[in-house]
Amino acid sequence: MGGRLARVFRTFNVESRARREISKEKPTPAPRHPTSRLDALADHPEIQKEIYRKDDRLLTLLKDVYVESRDPPARVKDGGGEHLPCKQEEKRLTKLGHLGDLDVKKVPKGKISIVEALTLLNNHKLHPQIWTAEKIAAEYSLELKEVKSLLEFFIPFAVQEFPKDTKKAIKPT
């Protein structure tokens, strides 16, 4: 609907609007500088001859010019001598791990492994008076602000198992 209405207004009185635009006086262009005209060369044939004339003295000088260029030998970087300085991170041994060889052995200070994170969250949930944010920060080399936000926003799941005798089960028929 909107397209049809827009088309009606667009095509309304098109011919008279086009005639009005065509009949308007066009602005006169600014005058050109006399040296910018290309037809000035056509008026003077002696200038044309001078342009296309070969100068023998300049040609002999040009023939005497010889340029030799050699590329410098390409150096291959072996990477043996030059090393960028790298930041040495202090690492600490992890507290827990049940997977043996697959478990993470060393963790940078200020970070914790997944197993450690779950353990400290569970310890804080079970014994919040003992495992305070300050004790956790000191134990795992973490910043106190990060530990507080970790304890505030991450809560471990509580797994509850019901005994089979109290559980209502659907018996197969």
Salt bridges, closest charged atoms under 4 A:
GLU21 OE2 - LYS24 NZ 3.17
GLU46 OE2 - HIS44 ND1 3.77
GLU50 OE2 - ARG53 NH2 3.02
GLU68 OE1 - ARG70 NH2 3.32
GLU90 OE1 - LYS109 NZ 3.20
GLU116 OE1 - ARG92 NH2 3.04
GLU139 OE2 - LYS95 NZ 3.90
